[in-house]
Amino acid sequence: MSEEKSEQDVAPSRQPGYFKDYYARKRRDILDKRRERYKNDPEYREQVKAQARAYRAKKAIERDKALANGEPVKMGGGPRRPVDVWVNGMVQRAWTVGHVAQRINRSVAFINHLTKSEMLPPTPFRSQRGDRLWTDAMILAFKSAVHKRGEVSQKDETFHTEVLEEWRAQGVSV
């Protein structure tokens, strides 16, 4: 008599790939239950928020250690690939906000703040996903206006006009 067990004799949870297959089948139900519990259970919600804070703190410590040791650090998702857009009948490469932030040495939050406060004119270009896009010339005009001032103030009414005029001079219909 053989001591080996057939696959049927092994508990389902011990079968290779069982949990992966189970989750693939039940993913939507599991996520809906979690969302509902998060919405209705304040104790669970605080637990989830505390876990998220702990995770972010842990990642910040890891990032700071890597930076102190001179190691490369990957922050965020980074810029996406360029997208082709039409400007004045010519195809130009356009970039997402992550790339723009890298090019002007500022954060994505800084660019979003300028856009929301209407200091930066809205770009007329969008990707299929809905990402805002800027051409290289638009980025240079924006970078020039930012670096000319050093610090961009909400009281500076000329910033918006300067960027907008430069974009129009390049043929961007804003």
Buried (B, 14 or more C-beta within 10 A) or exposed (E): EEEEEEEEEEEEEEEEEEEEEEEEEEEEEEEEEEEEEBEEEEEEEEEBEEEEEEEEEEEEEEBEEEEEEEEEEEEEEEBBEBBEBEBEEEEBBBBBBBBBBBBBEBBBEBBBBBBEEEBBBEBBBEBEEEBBBBBBBBBBBBBBBBEEEEEBEEEBEEBBEBBBEBBEEBEBEE
